[in-house]
Amino acid sequence: MLLLGCIKEVSHYELAVSLPNGLSGFVPVTQISDAYSKLLTEQVAEGELLEELNSLPDMFSPGTLVRCIVTSVEKRDDGSRSVKLSIDPKKVNKGLSSTALAAGMLLSGSVLSVEDHGYLIDIGVTGTHAFLPQQKAKNYIKAAKKGPDLKIGQNLNCLIVEVKNEGRVVCLSVDRSEVAASVATERQNWALSNLLPGLVVKARVQKVDPLGLKVTFLSYFTGIVDFMHMDPEKSMSYSPDQVVKACVLSVHPTSRAVRLTLRPPFLHAGGAPRQLPAQRMGAVLEEATVKAFYKQFGAVFELDDGTLGFARLKHLSKTRKSFKPGAFKEGCKHKCRIIDYSLMDEMCIVSLKHQVIEARFLQYQDIHSGDVVQGKVVSLKPIGMQVKVAQGIRGLVPSLHLSDVILKQPEKKYNIGDEVKCRVLECNPGGKKLILTLKKSLVQSKLPVLSNYEDAKPGLITHGFVVCAREFGCIVKFYNDVKGLVPKNELGSEPISCPDKVFYEGQVLKVMVLKCEPQQERLLLSFRLSSKPGPEDKWKYTPKKKQEVKYQIGQIVDVKILKKKDNGLEVSILEDEDNVVAWIPTLHLSDFVATSKLLWHCLQEGDVLPRVMCLSDKGQHIILSRKSAVISAVQEEQVVRSFSEIQPGMLLTGYVRNVMPFGVFVEFPFGVTGLAPKVSMSDKFVTDTKDHFVVGQTVIAKVMSIDEEKQRVLLNLKVSECSSGDSAAESFALLNQYFKELKEIRNLLNRGEPSICELVPGKRVHLVVQDVRKDGSALFSSSSVSGLTVTATHYHLGDKNIAPGEKRKAFVLHVDALTSEVYVSLREELLKQRPKRVSESSVFGFVSFCLS
C-alpha cells in the first residue's frame, strides 16, 4: 500500500513516520535507497566510517512529507501492530515505466551520486537516467539547511522538467516554488497502477456523506475524503458537483481504493502540516466538547483552544461494557488528555480513560534523571532487565544495577510480571533510551541528585557508583552520565595502595565534590567526607563556617585590571582599603558574546573599568559582571532573590550557564538556576541546541513552571513568549548598547592597532598582490594594512587574472579585529558603487531618536 506520511522523529537507525488516520510506522535505515544501503554495507565490511555516508539526522528533518510503501505489518507482544515502511524509490515508484514518464509529473527520488554540475537521482524506473542540475537544487539546499550539497541517499520530491529519448533521460527540479505549483493533469497519463500519494489534483464532489465525501478526479478516478480530512472551515459547505483542490493520501494495491485530503497544508506539493506546541502534549483538558460521534470509529471533540481532537472507541471508556453512546451526543462535555498528535490529520489524539488521564508519565519527555518510578518486569536478558514503566515507555536495568551486589542468577530474584521500584539513571527522549537502577542505596537515597555538572558545587555530598577502580583512583558515575575522579589520595583517611582490591564495579558510595569545571565536564571527588581544603587550592571545598561577605550582590564598583587570564580578568576593587581582588569572567564583559571576546582582546593590565556589578561574594572569591542588561535588571528589582520568590509567568534576565543536548541551563543574579528544555528554546525547530545558544549569552527567560519539592524551574526562551510588550523599544535599547560597546572597542583599538581602526566596510584601498592560492583566493599586503591578513576569495576576484606584485584597488567587505583579518573584493560592481559614509554620531543619533 502506498501512503503519504510525515516524518515525526529521526534517529540514527530509523525514521518514525506519522500516517493518515492517526496511524504511525517506521522506516528502517536499510529502506532509504539502494545507494544508501550499499554505503552501509561497505562501512560494515571495512569497519571504519565512510566520509560519503551521512547519518539519517543529517539528511532528514521532522515535519517533512515523504511517500512510503508498506513492506510488512507485525503484531507486537502487547497486541498493537508495528507498520514497517520503505521510502526506496524503486519500491515507491515500481508502477512507473520509462514510457509513462511525462513533463510535469511529481515523484520521489533519492540522490545516487554527486556530479560536477548536479546530481544523478535514483527515481526507481528501470532504463531511465535522471539528472538534477545544480541550478535547480540550490534554492532547496539553502532552505533545507543540511549543508552545502545534497547527500547520497537524501530523499527528494522531484518534478520532471524535461523527458528525452522516450523516457531514457529525464531532467528534474526540486525547487520548492516549482514543486509547490505542480498539479497532476490528464495529459500526464496517470493510471491506477502508478498513481502516487502526494499528487495535488482538481477533484469534483460526487456525493456528500456524514462520514466524508466521494470525489472524481483526473477524468476517471474515484476517491474518498473521510471526515478527518475535510477542510475544517468548509466541512459543512460541500455540495455535489463542487470543484475542489485535493491531495492523494493513499492508494491501495488490491482494492484500488484512493483516499484524498482537502486540508490546506497538503494542497501545495512539498508543504508541511501544522505542528502541535510542545507544551500541549500530555495536557489534561477539563472540558472538551463533542462535535460528532461515529459509532464505528470514535468521537471528534472541540478542545479548549478551538482545535479538534479525536478519540478512538477504545479510549472513550474503561471497557466496552461500560461504554455509553448516549454520553457522546453533540455538545456533551468530557474530561480528556492529549496523548498524541497526528501530523497527517493535523489533529490531537485524546483519551477519556481515567488511568490515562491520571498517568504520571505519558512520554519519555515526562521522565527526568533521578525520578523514582514503578515498573513491571517484561524480560530478563544477559545485558539486564527490561521494565515497562508506562504504556509505550520501556527502560533497561543493566545487569550491574539489578541489586546493590552483583547477581549471578537474577532469574532467581525476579520474575516476569513482578512490580519493581526503580530510579532513573538516564533518559534520552530523542533516542527513546531509558536507563534505570534497582540498587536500593540509590533508589532510597535522600541525598541530592547530581544530574549535571553545573550542580556539582564544592562541598556537595551525594551518592554515586563506582564504574572503574585503578591504580590512580576510582571513576564514580552519577545520573545523566555525569562522572568524576576520586584520586588515590582522596580514597580514604588511610593510604590505599591497591584501589582495585578495595573497591568494585557497581559499588554505591557517598562522595563529596571537591572541584568542578562544568564546561570541560571535569569533576574532582573525595571519599573523605570530612576533607579540609588545602592552602594550595581554595576551590576544593567550601567550609561550613560562613565567610565574611564584604560586597552585596548588585553593588556597583570600579575596578582596575591586575592580570589577563585565558578565561577572564583578575581585578582589584578601587577605593577598598584591603585591596580586594575579584574576578570578571570573559563572558561577563558584555551582553554580547562576540563583543566580550573583543573587549578581552583590547583591554590591558592597568585599565580601569567603571560601573561593574558584584554577581557573587563567597568571602574568598568575588565574581563581577559588566553585562548591562543584568545590571539593569538588578537595579530595577526585576529579579528573584530566592527560589520562593519565583512565580510562573515571570520574565527574568539571566545568562546561559551551560548548553546541553536536552536544553539550556540559565542562571540569574542571586544564584537561581532554571532549565529551558529543547522544545522551549526557540520558535524554530531545534535540531542541535548548540546552534541556538552559547555559554555566557544574555537571555530573557519566561518562567513556565516550578517544582518546589525538587527545587526545579522550567523556562521558555522563545522570543514570541519572552517580550514584555514593547519589542521595538527593547530591540533599539540592545542596539544602542551594542553600538556603545563597539565605540569603546574602537577607542581601545586606536591606542594599540590604529591601522585596523582606519579600515571600515565600504572603504577603497590600494593593495599589492602577495600570493594566489590553489583554491583561487588571494593574499594582499600594503603599508596601510601592515600586520593584518588581507584576503579575497576566488569569487571576489571577479574575472580578473592577477599575479604576485601587481597593484590593485580593493573594496573592504569585513574586518575581524579579533583575528586581525580583513576580507576584500575586487569585483567591479562593488568598486563602481558610489561611496557612502555613515558617521558614528549619526548612527547613535538615530538610535537615541528611536528610543526617545
C-alpha positions, 0 to 999 in steps of 0.5 A, a space after each residue: 500500500 502506498 501512503 503519504 506520511 510525515 516524518 515525526 522523529 529521526 534517529 540514527 537507525 530509523 525514521 518514525 513516520 506519522 500516517 493518515 488516520 492517526 496511524 504511525 510506522 517506521 522506516 528502517 535505515 536499510 529502506 532509504 535507497 539502494 545507494 544508501 544501503 550499499 554505503 552501509 554495507 561497505 562501512 560494515 565490511 571495512 569497519 571504519 566510517 565512510 566520509 560519503 555516508 551521512 547519518 539519517 539526522 543529517 539528511 532528514 528533518 521532522 515535519 517533512 512529507 515523504 511517500 512510503 510503501 508498506 513492506 510488512 505489518 507485525 503484531 507486537 507482544 502487547 497486541 498493537 501492530 508495528 507498520 514497517 515502511 520503505 521510502 526506496 524509490 524503486 519500491 515507491 515508484 515500481 508502477 512507473 515505466 520509462 514510457 509513462 514518464 511525462 513533463 510535469 509529473 511529481 515523484 520521489 527520488 533519492 540522490 545516487 551520486 554527486 556530479 560536477 554540475 548536479 546530481 544523478 537521482 535514483 527515481 526507481 524506473 528501470 532504463 531511465 537516467 535522471 539528472 538534477 542540475 545544480 541550478 535547480 537544487 540550490 534554492 532547496 539546499 539553502 532552505 533545507 539547511 543540511 549543508 552545502 550539497 545534497 547527500 547520497 541517499 537524501 530523499 527528494 520530491 522531484 518534478 520532471 522538467 524535461 523527458 528525452 529519448 522516450 523516457 531514457 533521460 529525464 531532467 528534474 527540479 526540486 525547487 520548492 516554488 516549482 514543486 509547490 505549483 505542480 498539479 497532476 493533469 490528464 495529459 500526464 497519463 496517470 493510471 491506477 497502477 502508478 498513481 502516487 500519494 502526494 499528487 495535488 489534483 482538481 477533484 469534483 464532489 460526487 456525493 456528500 456523506 456524514 462520514 466524508 465525501 466521494 470525489 472524481 478526479 483526473 477524468 476517471 478516478 474515484 476517491 474518498 475524503 473521510 471526515 478527518 480530512 475535510 477542510 475544517 472551515 468548509 466541512 459543512 459547505 460541500 455540495 455535489 458537483 463542487 470543484 475542489 483542490 485535493 491531495 492523494 493520501 493513499 492508494 491501495 494495491 488490491 482494492 484500488 481504493 484512493 483516499 484524498 485530503 482537502 486540508 490546506 497544508 497538503 494542497 501545495 506539493 512539498 508543504 508541511 502540516 501544522 505542528 502541535 506546541 510542545 507544551 500541549 502534549 500530555 495536557 489534561 483538558 477539563 472540558 472538551 466538547 463533542 462535535 460528532 460521534 461515529 459509532 464505528 470509529 470514535 468521537 471528534 471533540 472541540 478542545 479548549 483552544 478551538 482545535 479538534 481532537 479525536 478519540 478512538 472507541 477504545 479510549 472513550 471508556 474503561 471497557 466496552 461494557 461500560 461504554 455509553 453512546 448516549 454520553 457522546 451526543 453533540 455538545 456533551 462535555 468530557 474530561 480528556 488528555 492529549 496523548 498524541 498528535 497526528 501530523 497527517 490529520 493535523 489533529 490531537 489524539 485524546 483519551 477519556 480513560 481515567 488511568 490515562 488521564 491520571 498517568 504520571 508519565 505519558 512520554 519519555 519527555 515526562 521522565 527526568 534523571 533521578 525520578 523514582 518510578 514503578 515498573 513491571 518486569 517484561 524480560 530478563 536478558 544477559 545485558 539486564 532487565 527490561 521494565 515497562 514503566 508506562 504504556 509505550 515507555 520501556 527502560 533497561 536495568 543493566 545487569 550491574 544495577 539489578 541489586 546493590 551486589 552483583 547477581 549471578 542468577 537474577 532469574 532467581 530474584 525476579 520474575 516476569 510480571 513482578 512490580 519493581 521500584 526503580 530510579 532513573 539513571 538516564 533518559 534520552 527522549 530523542 533516542 527513546 533510551 531509558 536507563 534505570 537502577 534497582 540498587 536500593 542505596 540509590 533508589 532510597 537515597 535522600 541525598 541530592 541528585 547530581 544530574 549535571 555538572 553545573 550542580 556539582 558545587 564544592 562541598 556537595 555530598 551525594 551518592 554515586 557508583 563506582 564504574 572503574 577502580 585503578 591504580 590512580 583512583 576510582 571513576 564514580 558515575 552519577 545520573 545523566 552520565 555525569 562522572 568524576 575522579 576520586 584520586 588515590 589520595 582522596 580514597 580514604 583517611 588511610 593510604 590505599 595502595 591497591 584501589 582495585 582490591 578495595 573497591 568494585 564495579 557497581 559499588 554505591 558510595 557517598 562522595 563529596 565534590 571537591 572541584 568542578 569545571 562544568 564546561 570541560 565536564 571535569 569533576 574532582 571527588 573525595 571519599 573523605 567526607 570530612 576533607 579540609 581544603 588545602 592552602 594550595 587550592 581554595 576551590 576544593 571545598 567550601 567550609 561550613 563556617 560562613 565567610 565574611 561577605 564584604 560586597 552585596 550582590 548588585 553593588 556597583 564598583 570600579 575596578 582596575 585590571 591586575 592580570 589577563 587570564 585565558 578565561 577572564 580578568 583578575 581585578 582589584 576593587 578601587 577605593 577598598 582599603 584591603 585591596 580586594 581582588 575579584 574576578 570578571 569572567 570573559 563572558 561577563 564583559 558584555 551582553 554580547 558574546 562576540 563583543 566580550 571576546 573583543 573587549 578581552 582582546 583590547 583591554 590591558 593590565 592597568 585599565 580601569 573599568 567603571 560601573 561593574 556589578 558584584 554577581 557573587 561574594 563567597 568571602 574568598 572569591 568575588 565574581 563581577 559582571 559588566 553585562 548591562 542588561 543584568 545590571 539593569 535588571 538588578 537595579 530595577 528589582 526585576 529579579 528573584 532573590 530566592 527560589 520562593 520568590 519565583 512565580 510562573 509567568 515571570 520574565 527574568 534576565 539571566 545568562 546561559 550557564 551551560 548548553 546541553 543536548 536536552 536544553 539550556 541551563 540559565 542562571 540569574 543574579 542571586 544564584 537561581 538556576 532554571 532549565 529551558 528544555 529543547 522544545 522551549 528554546 526557540 520558535 524554530 525547530 531545534 535540531 542541535 541546541 548548540 546552534 541556538 545558544 552559547 555559554 555566557 549569552 544574555 537571555 530573557 527567560 519566561 518562567 513556565 513552571 516550578 517544582 518546589 519539592 525538587 527545587 526545579 524551574 522550567 523556562 521558555 526562551 522563545 522570543 514570541 513568549 519572552 517580550 514584555 510588550 514593547 519589542 521595538 523599544 527593547 530591540 533599539 535599547 540592545 542596539 544602542 548598547 551594542 553600538 556603545 560597546 563597539 565605540 569603546 572597542 574602537 577607542 581601545 583599538 586606536 591606542 594599540 592597532 590604529 591601522 585596523 581602526 582606519 579600515 571600515 566596510 565600504 572603504 577603497 584601498 590600494 593593495 599589492 598582490 602577495 600570493 594566489 592560492 590553489 583554491 583561487 583566493 588571494 593574499 594582499 599586503 600594503 603599508 596601510 594594512 601592515 600586520 593584518 591578513 588581507 584576503 579575497 576569495 576566488 569569487 571576489 576576484 571577479 574575472 580578473 587574472 592577477 599575479 604576485 606584485 601587481 597593484 590593485 584597488 580593493 573594496 573592504 567587505 569585513 574586518 575581524 579585529 579579533 583575528 586581525 583579518 580583513 576580507 576584500 573584493 575586487 569585483 567591479 560592481 562593488 568598486 563602481 558603487 558610489 561611496 557612502 559614509 555613515 558617521 558614528 554620531 549619526 548612527 547613535 543619533 538615530 538610535 537615541 531618536 528611536 528610543 526617545 
